[in-house]
């Protein structure tokens, strides 16, 4: 048995199932024998086993999930942990459900993911929007300031919700924000979907729990080698009601959780605990070498790096190519390298985001640079000034609550007639899925023209009723 498997009870249970004699008369209906019906279907589902009737009995008498979650809570430094098969989306919803009652207000970063806004609608909580500071040189949001948080304290928020790190790798001054919130006994919840690797290497930022936050939500399938839609919640009990958090988690989670995502979370924890420092060191080395290899071919600073931001407030494993520095379109770069099979996490006019993880090796980075460099040389033109993306620059104008807008009577109007109306949709470029407009907010000229321009350049616009943006769904007058 491998060292990793020995230290991961849920992963061991998953693997042990396939090593044992079994005659399942339980769900899932494929019984791990669908290949007998169709080889293609079997290739997809025959490695799937449920938590109940697979990794454990339906009464959970073996307690393998609880053991694994207890290990995760201890490793991350919390009092409580839960594993989710519904991604950070589900965990965001569970935590927000546990915070308060309809009508309560929460201080919330405008860079929050769509799932957070959807959770506020479902829970009936009201956002007090916090706008990020923008770095003048790069046009990138660099986090929420304490001064911005202090502006909303008079409205008595019951929690502070932050997204850290941001999609482009930047981080707020979390120690100062957490300290300020705790002065008023306000819990701090961090959506760290992109920061599961934080806290386990001296060259990376500490994670939110290490910094004193009350809840950390992270996706183990993003920065770590977890199964798709696997996510982790770590919480501390000083300012959060753990019993209510448990109730909210169960209320919003599936009653038939798949075993593979759960086992992968346990495996990722064990991987970090046994080999994390070495693996992260290799990742940092590979990323730095890749950036140097590409950057030396060009005269301008073509990647975001730690020198652009305050010390400790950038994820140095993040690869963000600044295509504006090359006078190229990030969307054109994405299309060109895609012909060679190189896929990226995100692209817009000024940036391309490459997601590097512990699973990448030096040969992968060499191949990526070999593909990328000639493409960039072919597309390079006159550098242009950095522009702040629409998702980071909109100042929302709230007319009615999100929940009121969500349940209101609506109508479809033309884009021109939508000007000044109240949106019934959440509309966001995706990725990153950060709202340009939320339900209950006014559709301004900046929003309508900005979304149209993004759509024209090839950016995917998500969640709008009319994805072509020729019409908008608005609250009926």
C-alpha positions in Angstrom: 0.0 0.0 0.0 1.4 3.4 -0.9 2.3 6.0 1.7 -0.4 8.3 0.3 -3.1 5.7 0.6 -2.1 4.7 4.1 -2.7 8.3 5.2 -5.9 8.9 3.4 -8.8 6.8 4.8 -11.4 7.8 2.2 -9.1 7.3 -0.7 -8.2 3.9 0.7 -11.9 2.9 1.1 -12.5 3.9 -2.6 -9.6 1.8 -3.8 -10.4 -1.1 -1.5 -13.9 -1.3 -2.9 -12.6 -2.4 -6.3 -10.3 -4.9 -4.7 -13.1 -6.7 -2.9 -15.7 -9.2 -4.0 -19.0 -7.3 -4.6 -22.5 -7.9 -5.8 -24.2 -4.5 -5.6 -27.9 -4.3 -5.4 -27.8 -0.6 -4.6 -27.5 2.6 -6.5 -25.9 3.6 -8.9 -27.8 1.8 -11.5 -24.7 1.0 -13.6 -23.4 -1.3 -10.9 -19.9 -0.7 -12.3 -20.9 -3.0 -15.1 -22.2 -0.7 -17.8 -19.4 -1.7 -20.1 -21.4 -4.9 -20.6 -24.1 -2.8 -22.1 -21.9 -0.3 -24.0 -18.1 0.1 -23.9 -18.3 3.9 -24.3 -20.8 4.3 -21.4 -18.8 1.9 -19.3 -15.6 3.9 -19.8 -17.4 6.8 -18.3 -19.3 5.3 -15.3 -17.7 2.0 -14.3 -15.2 3.6 -11.9 -18.1 5.4 -10.1 -19.1 4.3 -6.7 -21.3 6.2 -4.1 -20.5 7.1 -0.6 -23.4 5.1 0.7 -23.4 1.4 -0.3 -19.9 1.7 -1.6 -17.3 3.5 0.6 -19.6 3.2 3.6 -22.9 1.8 4.7 -26.0 4.0 4.5 -25.8 4.5 8.3 -22.2 5.7 7.9 -21.2 3.2 10.5 -17.7 2.9 9.1 -17.1 6.7 9.5 -14.6 7.0 6.7 -15.9 10.4 5.5 -15.8 11.7 9.1 -12.3 10.5 9.6 -11.1 12.1 6.4 -12.8 15.4 7.2 -11.3 15.4 10.7 -7.8 15.0 9.2 -8.5 17.9 6.8 -9.8 20.2 9.6 -6.6 19.5 11.6 -4.3 20.0 8.6 -5.8 23.3 7.6 -6.0 24.5 11.2 -9.8 24.6 11.6 -12.4 23.2 14.0 -14.6 21.7 11.3 -14.4 20.5 7.7 -16.8 19.2 5.1 -16.1 17.7 1.7 -18.4 18.6 -1.2 -19.1 17.0 -4.6 -20.9 20.3 -5.7 -17.8 22.5 -6.1 -17.2 25.8 -4.3 -20.6 26.8 -5.7 -22.3 24.5 -3.2 -20.0 25.3 -0.3 -20.6 29.1 -0.9 -24.3 28.5 -0.7 -24.1 26.3 2.4 -22.0 28.9 4.3 -24.2 31.8 3.2 -27.3 29.9 4.3 -25.8 29.6 7.7 -25.0 33.3 8.3 -28.2 35.0 9.0 -31.9 35.6 8.2 -33.6 37.2 5.2 -33.0 41.0 5.2 -29.6 40.8 7.0 -26.7 42.5 5.2 -23.3 41.1 4.3 -20.2 43.1 3.2 -19.2 41.5 -0.1 -16.4 42.0 -2.7 -17.7 42.9 -6.1 -15.3 40.3 -7.5 -17.4 37.5 -6.0 -18.3 34.5 -8.1 -21.8 34.2 -9.4 -22.5 31.4 -6.9 -22.2 33.8 -4.1 -24.7 36.1 -5.6 -27.1 33.2 -6.3 -26.7 32.2 -2.6 -27.7 35.6 -1.4 -30.9 35.5 -3.5 -31.8 32.1 -2.1 -31.0 33.1 1.5 -32.5 36.6 1.2 -29.4 38.4 2.4 -28.5 41.8 1.0 -25.1 42.7 -0.3 -23.1 45.7 0.7 -20.8 46.0 -2.3 -17.1 46.5 -1.8 -15.1 47.7 -4.8 -11.5 46.5 -5.2 -8.6 48.9 -5.6 -7.1 48.8 -9.1 -3.4 48.7 -9.8 -2.7 51.6 -12.2 0.1 49.9 -14.0 -1.5 46.6 -14.8 -5.2 47.4 -14.6 -5.7 44.5 -12.3 -7.9 44.5 -9.1 -5.6 44.1 -6.1 -8.1 43.5 -3.4 -10.4 45.2 -0.9 -9.0 47.9 1.3 -9.8 48.3 5.0 -11.1 51.8 4.2 -13.5 50.3 1.7 -14.8 47.9 4.3 -15.1 50.6 6.9 -17.5 52.5 4.6 -20.2 49.9 5.1 -19.8 49.3 8.8 -22.5 51.7 9.7 -25.0 49.4 7.9 -24.2 46.6 10.4 -23.1 43.7 8.1 -23.3 40.3 9.8 -20.4 39.0 7.8 -17.5 39.9 5.5 -17.3 37.8 2.3 -14.2 38.0 0.2 -12.8 36.2 -2.9 -9.1 35.5 -2.3 -7.1 35.1 -4.3 -8.8 36.9 -7.2 -9.0 35.3 -10.6 -5.7 36.9 -11.7 -3.8 35.9 -8.5 -4.0 39.0 -6.4 -4.8 39.1 -2.7 -6.3 41.7 -0.4 -4.5 42.8 2.8 -6.3 40.0 4.7 -4.7 40.3 8.1 -5.8 43.9 8.4 -9.4 43.1 7.1 -9.8 40.1 9.4 -8.5 42.1 12.4 -11.0 44.9 11.7 -13.9 42.5 11.2 -13.1 40.6 14.4 -13.0 43.9 16.4 -16.7 44.0 15.8 -17.2 40.2 16.1 -18.0 40.0 12.3 -17.1 36.6 10.8 -14.9 36.6 7.8 -15.6 34.0 5.0 -13.1 33.6 2.2 -13.9 32.0 -1.1 -10.5 30.7 -1.9 -11.5 28.6 -4.8 -8.2 29.3 -6.6 -6.0 29.1 -3.5 -6.1 25.5 -2.3 -2.3 25.4 -2.5 -1.8 28.4 -0.2 -0.3 27.9 3.3 2.0 25.0 2.6 5.1 26.6 1.2 7.2 29.5 2.5 7.1 31.3 -0.9 3.3 31.2 -1.2 0.8 33.3 0.8 -0.6 31.8 4.0 -4.1 30.4 3.7 -7.2 32.2 5.1 -7.5 30.0 8.2 -3.8 30.5 9.1 -4.5 34.3 8.8 -7.5 34.0 11.3 -10.5 33.9 8.9 -13.5 32.0 10.1 -14.3 30.0 7.0 -12.2 28.9 4.0 -13.9 27.6 0.9 -11.7 26.1 -1.8 -11.9 23.9 -4.9 -9.6 20.9 -4.9 -10.1 20.5 -8.6 -8.5 23.9 -9.5 -5.1 24.4 -8.0 -4.9 20.8 -6.7 -5.3 17.5 -8.6 -8.8 16.8 -7.3 -11.8 15.4 -9.1 -14.0 17.8 -11.0 -16.5 19.7 -8.7 -14.7 18.5 -5.6 -14.5 21.2 -2.9 -13.6 21.7 0.7 -14.9 23.8 3.6 -12.8 24.5 6.6 -14.3 26.6 9.5 -13.6 27.9 12.9 -16.2 28.1 15.6 -15.5 31.4 17.4 -17.8 33.5 15.2 -19.7 30.9 13.3 -22.5 28.6 14.5 -21.1 25.2 13.5 -24.4 23.3 14.1 -26.2 25.7 11.8 -23.4 25.4 9.2 -23.7 21.6 9.3 -27.5 21.9 8.8 -27.0 24.3 5.9 -24.4 22.0 4.3 -26.7 19.0 4.4 -29.7 21.0 3.2 -27.9 22.1 0.0 -25.7 19.1 -0.8 -26.8 16.0 -2.7 -28.0 13.0 -0.7 -26.2 10.7 -3.1 -22.6 11.9 -3.1 -20.2 10.2 -5.5 -17.2 8.5 -4.0 -14.5 9.7 -6.5 -14.7 13.4 -5.7 -14.8 12.8 -2.0 -11.9 10.3 -2.2 -9.9 12.8 -4.3 -10.2 15.5 -1.6 -8.8 13.2 1.0 -6.0 12.2 -1.5 -5.2 15.9 -2.1 -5.0 16.6 1.6 -2.7 13.6 2.1 -0.6 14.6 -0.9 0.0 18.1 0.5 0.7 16.7 3.9 3.3 14.2 2.8 4.9 15.8 -0.3 3.4 19.3 -0.5 6.5 21.4 0.0 8.5 19.4 -2.6 5.7 19.4 -5.2 5.0 23.1 -4.7 8.7 23.9 -5.0 8.8 22.1 -8.3 5.7 24.0 -9.5 7.2 27.4 -8.5 10.5 26.5 -10.3 8.7 25.4 -13.4 6.5 28.5 -13.6 9.4 30.9 -13.0 11.5 29.1 -15.7 8.6 29.2 -18.2 8.0 32.9 -17.6 11.7 33.7 -18.1 11.9 31.6 -21.3 9.0 33.4 -22.9 9.7 36.9 -21.5 13.3 37.0 -22.8 12.0 36.8 -26.3 10.2 40.2 -25.9 11.2 43.6 -24.7 8.2 44.3 -22.5 7.1 42.9 -19.2 4.6 40.3 -20.6 3.6 38.5 -17.4 2.1 39.6 -14.1 4.5 38.9 -11.3 5.0 39.6 -7.6 7.0 42.8 -8.3 3.8 44.5 -9.5 2.0 44.1 -6.2 2.6 44.5 -2.4 4.8 41.8 -0.8 2.9 38.6 -0.3 -0.2 39.7 -2.2 0.2 37.7 -5.4 0.2 34.0 -6.2 3.6 33.4 -7.9 2.3 30.2 -9.4 -0.3 32.2 -11.5 0.6 32.6 -15.1 -1.2 35.7 -16.6 0.1 36.8 -20.0 -0.4 40.6 -20.6 -1.2 40.5 -24.3 -1.7 44.3 -24.3 2.1 44.6 -23.8 2.5 42.8 -27.1 -0.2 44.7 -28.9 -2.0 41.4 -29.4 -5.4 40.1 -28.6 -5.6 37.5 -25.9 -8.5 35.9 -27.8 -6.4 35.7 -31.0 -3.7 34.1 -28.9 -6.1 31.6 -27.5 -7.4 30.7 -30.9 -3.9 30.3 -32.4 -2.5 28.1 -29.7 -5.7 26.0 -29.6 -4.8 24.7 -33.0 -1.8 23.0 -31.3 -4.0 21.5 -28.6 -2.9 24.1 -26.0 -5.9 25.1 -24.0 -6.0 28.0 -21.5 -8.2 28.8 -18.5 -9.2 32.2 -19.7 -8.6 34.8 -22.4 -9.9 38.3 -23.1 -8.5 41.2 -25.1 -5.7 42.0 -22.7 -4.9 38.8 -20.8 -4.5 35.0 -21.2 -4.6 32.9 -18.0 -2.7 29.6 -18.0 -3.5 27.3 -15.0 -0.4 25.5 -13.7 -0.8 22.9 -11.0 1.2 20.2 -9.2 0.4 17.8 -12.0 2.4 19.7 -14.6 6.1 18.7 -15.2 9.0 20.5 -16.8 8.3 18.9 -20.2 4.8 20.3 -20.2 6.1 23.8 -19.6 8.8 23.4 -22.3 6.1 22.2 -24.8 3.9 25.2 -23.9 6.7 27.7 -24.4 7.6 26.1 -27.7 4.0 26.5 -28.9 3.4 30.0 -27.4 6.6 31.9 -28.4 6.2 31.7 -32.2 2.5 32.5 -31.9 3.2 35.6 -29.9 5.9 36.7 -32.3 3.5 36.4 -35.2 0.7 38.3 -33.5 2.8 41.0 -31.8 2.2 44.6 -32.8 2.3 48.0 -31.1 1.8 47.7 -27.3 -1.3 49.4 -26.0 -2.2 50.9 -22.7 -3.6 48.6 -20.0 -7.4 48.7 -19.8 -9.3 47.6 -16.7 -11.7 44.8 -17.5 -15.4 45.6 -17.3 -15.9 43.0 -14.5 -13.5 44.9 -12.3 -14.5 48.5 -13.2 -18.3 48.7 -13.0 -19.8 50.6 -10.1 -23.2 49.0 -9.5 -26.3 51.1 -9.2 -28.8 49.1 -7.1 -32.5 49.8 -7.6 -34.2 46.9 -5.8 -32.9 43.8 -3.9 -31.6 40.9 -5.9 -34.2 38.6 -4.4 -37.0 41.1 -5.3 -35.7 41.3 -8.8 -35.3 37.5 -9.1 -39.0 36.9 -8.2 -40.4 40.0 -10.0 -42.5 40.0 -13.2 -40.2 40.5 -16.1 -40.2 41.4 -19.7 -37.9 41.3 -22.7 -36.8 44.6 -24.2 -34.4 45.6 -26.9 -30.8 46.6 -25.9 -31.5 50.3 -26.5 -34.7 50.2 -24.6 -33.0 48.4 -21.7 -30.9 51.5 -20.9 -31.9 52.7 -17.4 -34.1 49.6 -16.7 -33.6 47.2 -13.8 -31.9 43.9 -14.8 -33.6 40.7 -13.9 -30.5 38.7 -15.0 -27.1 38.2 -13.6 -24.8 38.8 -16.6 -21.1 38.1 -16.6 -18.2 37.3 -19.0 -17.3 33.7 -18.4 -14.6 33.0 -17.3 -14.2 34.5 -14.7 -17.9 34.6 -13.9 -17.8 37.9 -12.1 -21.0 39.9 -12.5 -21.1 43.0 -14.6 -24.7 43.4 -13.6 -26.7 41.6 -11.0 -30.5 41.2 -10.6 -31.9 44.5 -9.2 -29.2 46.7 -10.7 -29.7 49.4 -13.3 -28.5 48.7 -16.8 -26.3 51.7 -17.5 -24.7 52.8 -20.8 -21.3 51.6 -19.5 -22.7 48.1 -18.9 -24.7 47.8 -22.1 -21.9 49.1 -24.4 -19.2 47.2 -22.5 -21.0 43.9 -22.7 -21.7 44.5 -26.4 -18.0 45.2 -27.0 -16.9 42.1 -25.2 -19.4 40.0 -27.1 -18.1 41.5 -30.4 -14.5 40.6 -29.5 -15.5 36.9 -28.9 -15.7 36.8 -25.1 -18.4 34.4 -23.9 -21.2 36.2 -22.1 -22.9 33.9 -19.6 -26.2 33.7 -17.8 -28.1 36.4 -19.8 -31.5 35.3 -21.1 -30.4 36.4 -24.6 -26.7 35.5 -25.0 -26.5 37.6 -28.1 -27.4 40.7 -26.1 -29.8 42.0 -28.7 -32.4 42.0 -25.9 -32.4 42.1 -22.1 -34.7 40.6 -19.5 -35.7 43.4 -17.1 -38.1 44.0 -14.2 -41.5 44.9 -15.5 -42.6 48.4 -14.7 
